[in-house]
Amino acid sequence: MIDAAAAPAPSIDPSPVDLAASTTPATKTLATIVHGHTQETLALTEDEPTIERFSTFLADHGYEQETRIDPRLLDLLRTIAKKHEGTRIEIVSGYRSPKRNEVMRKKGRHVASHSQHTLGMAIDFRVDGLAVPKLAAEILQAKWQGGLGTYAGRRDRFVHVDTGPKRRWSGF
């Protein structure tokens, strides 16, 4: 039998506990990425989405095909988002299956026969509140070394970036 009177009382530390210091801070959302065709949204932070999640987000949903997106494209979106925290980035085009690309070509759309989109190496996007020339200038300031096309027509306003050879052009 244990003598309760002889057992030491549990010690209680009277100092307050700083719960904020013991938890990791919430990751700040830099921007919201919106898929222009599915309207799905994705929070863009320093760590999220992963390249795997981003690749799934940009999959060719109509043809049920997906490929790994070049991580430099996601890095570029983060660079732009850091200058415009809280903004909305709309993806106009991500991965395109070779079949979708060919269908678009046959319909007279202005797509390259061997598009970087079919390799997971290109995205077309726009940023709320940024005109196409301003967005292109920021991409160049970020020392982008791949392809950069600007499309500032009446119907569509976006930039194309890819991780292929360095080149510049304007469309429409």
Contacts in CASP RR format, 6 or more apart in sequence:
PFRMAT RR
TARGET T0000
AUTHOR 0000-0000-0000
METHOD contacts of the structure
MODEL  1
MIDAAAAPAPSIDPSPVDLAASTTPATKTLATIVHGHTQETLALTEDEPT
IERFSTFLADHGYEQETRIDPRLLDLLRTIAKKHEGTRIEIVSGYRSPKR
NEVMRKKGRHVASHSQHTLGMAIDFRVDGLAVPKLAAEILQAKWQGGLGT
YAGRRDRFVHVDTGPKRRWSGF
27 45 0 8 1.000
27 46 0 8 1.000
27 47 0 8 1.000
27 48 0 8 1.000
28 45 0 8 1.000
28 46 0 8 1.000
28 85 0 8 1.000
29 43 0 8 1.000
29 44 0 8 1.000
29 45 0 8 1.000
29 86 0 8 1.000
30 44 0 8 1.000
30 45 0 8 1.000
30 46 0 8 1.000
30 78 0 8 1.000
30 81 0 8 1.000
30 82 0 8 1.000
30 85 0 8 1.000
30 86 0 8 1.000
31 44 0 8 1.000
31 77 0 8 1.000
31 80 0 8 1.000
31 81 0 8 1.000
31 84 0 8 1.000
31 85 0 8 1.000
31 86 0 8 1.000
31 87 0 8 1.000
31 88 0 8 1.000
31 89 0 8 1.000
32 41 0 8 1.000
32 42 0 8 1.000
32 43 0 8 1.000
32 44 0 8 1.000
32 86 0 8 1.000
32 87 0 8 1.000
32 88 0 8 1.000
32 89 0 8 1.000
33 41 0 8 1.000
33 42 0 8 1.000
33 43 0 8 1.000
33 44 0 8 1.000
33 49 0 8 1.000
33 57 0 8 1.000
33 77 0 8 1.000
33 89 0 8 1.000
33 90 0 8 1.000
33 91 0 8 1.000
34 40 0 8 1.000
34 41 0 8 1.000
34 42 0 8 1.000
34 88 0 8 1.000
34 89 0 8 1.000
34 90 0 8 1.000
34 91 0 8 1.000
35 41 0 8 1.000
35 42 0 8 1.000
35 57 0 8 1.000
35 58 0 8 1.000
35 91 0 8 1.000
36 90 0 8 1.000
36 91 0 8 1.000
36 92 0 8 1.000
37 61 0 8 1.000
38 61 0 8 1.000
40 57 0 8 1.000
42 49 0 8 1.000
42 53 0 8 1.000
42 54 0 8 1.000
42 57 0 8 1.000
43 49 0 8 1.000
44 77 0 8 1.000
44 78 0 8 1.000
44 81 0 8 1.000
44 89 0 8 1.000
46 78 0 8 1.000
49 57 0 8 1.000
49 74 0 8 1.000
51 68 0 8 1.000
51 69 0 8 1.000
51 71 0 8 1.000
51 74 0 8 1.000
52 68 0 8 1.000
54 69 0 8 1.000
54 74 0 8 1.000
55 66 0 8 1.000
55 67 0 8 1.000
55 68 0 8 1.000
55 69 0 8 1.000
55 95 0 8 1.000
56 66 0 8 1.000
57 91 0 8 1.000
58 69 0 8 1.000
58 91 0 8 1.000
58 94 0 8 1.000
58 95 0 8 1.000
58 120 0 8 1.000
58 123 0 8 1.000
59 65 0 8 1.000
59 66 0 8 1.000
59 67 0 8 1.000
59 95 0 8 1.000
60 66 0 8 1.000
60 95 0 8 1.000
60 96 0 8 1.000
60 97 0 8 1.000
60 100 0 8 1.000
62 100 0 8 1.000
63 97 0 8 1.000
63 99 0 8 1.000
63 100 0 8 1.000
65 95 0 8 1.000
65 97 0 8 1.000
65 99 0 8 1.000
66 95 0 8 1.000
67 95 0 8 1.000
67 119 0 8 1.000
67 120 0 8 1.000
68 120 0 8 1.000
69 94 0 8 1.000
69 95 0 8 1.000
69 120 0 8 1.000
69 121 0 8 1.000
69 123 0 8 1.000
70 120 0 8 1.000
70 121 0 8 1.000
70 163 0 8 1.000
72 163 0 8 1.000
73 121 0 8 1.000
73 122 0 8 1.000
73 123 0 8 1.000
73 161 0 8 1.000
73 163 0 8 1.000
76 139 0 8 1.000
76 142 0 8 1.000
76 144 0 8 1.000
76 161 0 8 1.000
77 89 0 8 1.000
77 123 0 8 1.000
77 125 0 8 1.000
79 142 0 8 1.000
80 89 0 8 1.000
80 127 0 8 1.000
80 135 0 8 1.000
80 138 0 8 1.000
80 139 0 8 1.000
80 142 0 8 1.000
81 87 0 8 1.000
81 89 0 8 1.000
83 138 0 8 1.000
84 127 0 8 1.000
84 130 0 8 1.000
87 127 0 8 1.000
87 128 0 8 1.000
87 129 0 8 1.000
87 130 0 8 1.000
88 127 0 8 1.000
88 128 0 8 1.000
89 125 0 8 1.000
89 126 0 8 1.000
89 127 0 8 1.000
89 128 0 8 1.000
90 125 0 8 1.000
90 126 0 8 1.000
90 127 0 8 1.000
90 128 0 8 1.000
90 158 0 8 1.000
91 123 0 8 1.000
91 124 0 8 1.000
91 125 0 8 1.000
92 124 0 8 1.000
92 125 0 8 1.000
92 126 0 8 1.000
92 156 0 8 1.000
92 158 0 8 1.000
93 117 0 8 1.000
93 122 0 8 1.000
93 123 0 8 1.000
93 124 0 8 1.000
94 117 0 8 1.000
94 120 0 8 1.000
94 122 0 8 1.000
94 123 0 8 1.000
94 124 0 8 1.000
95 117 0 8 1.000
95 118 0 8 1.000
95 120 0 8 1.000
96 104 0 8 1.000
96 111 0 8 1.000
96 115 0 8 1.000
96 117 0 8 1.000
96 118 0 8 1.000
97 118 0 8 1.000
98 118 0 8 1.000
101 111 0 8 1.000
101 113 0 8 1.000
101 115 0 8 1.000
101 117 0 8 1.000
101 118 0 8 1.000
104 111 0 8 1.000
105 111 0 8 1.000
105 113 0 8 1.000
110 171 0 8 1.000
110 172 0 8 1.000
111 117 0 8 1.000
115 122 0 8 1.000
116 122 0 8 1.000
116 147 0 8 1.000
116 162 0 8 1.000
116 163 0 8 1.000
116 164 0 8 1.000
117 123 0 8 1.000
117 124 0 8 1.000
117 162 0 8 1.000
121 162 0 8 1.000
121 163 0 8 1.000
121 164 0 8 1.000
122 160 0 8 1.000
122 161 0 8 1.000
122 162 0 8 1.000
122 163 0 8 1.000
123 160 0 8 1.000
123 161 0 8 1.000
123 162 0 8 1.000
124 151 0 8 1.000
124 158 0 8 1.000
124 159 0 8 1.000
124 160 0 8 1.000
124 161 0 8 1.000
125 158 0 8 1.000
125 159 0 8 1.000
125 161 0 8 1.000
126 132 0 8 1.000
126 135 0 8 1.000
126 157 0 8 1.000
126 158 0 8 1.000
126 159 0 8 1.000
127 135 0 8 1.000
130 138 0 8 1.000
131 152 0 8 1.000
131 157 0 8 1.000
132 150 0 8 1.000
132 151 0 8 1.000
132 152 0 8 1.000
132 157 0 8 1.000
132 158 0 8 1.000
132 159 0 8 1.000
133 150 0 8 1.000
133 152 0 8 1.000
135 159 0 8 1.000
136 148 0 8 1.000
136 149 0 8 1.000
136 150 0 8 1.000
136 159 0 8 1.000
139 148 0 8 1.000
139 159 0 8 1.000
139 161 0 8 1.000
140 148 0 8 1.000
144 161 0 8 1.000
145 166 0 8 1.000
146 161 0 8 1.000
146 162 0 8 1.000
146 163 0 8 1.000
146 164 0 8 1.000
146 165 0 8 1.000
146 166 0 8 1.000
146 167 0 8 1.000
147 160 0 8 1.000
147 161 0 8 1.000
147 162 0 8 1.000
147 163 0 8 1.000
147 164 0 8 1.000
147 165 0 8 1.000
147 166 0 8 1.000
147 167 0 8 1.000
147 168 0 8 1.000
148 159 0 8 1.000
148 160 0 8 1.000
148 161 0 8 1.000
148 167 0 8 1.000
148 168 0 8 1.000
148 169 0 8 1.000
149 159 0 8 1.000
149 160 0 8 1.000
149 161 0 8 1.000
149 168 0 8 1.000
149 169 0 8 1.000
149 170 0 8 1.000
149 171 0 8 1.000
150 159 0 8 1.000
150 160 0 8 1.000
150 169 0 8 1.000
150 170 0 8 1.000
150 171 0 8 1.000
151 157 0 8 1.000
151 158 0 8 1.000
151 159 0 8 1.000
151 160 0 8 1.000
151 170 0 8 1.000
151 171 0 8 1.000
151 172 0 8 1.000
152 170 0 8 1.000
152 172 0 8 1.000
153 171 0 8 1.000
153 172 0 8 1.000
155 172 0 8 1.000
156 172 0 8 1.000
END
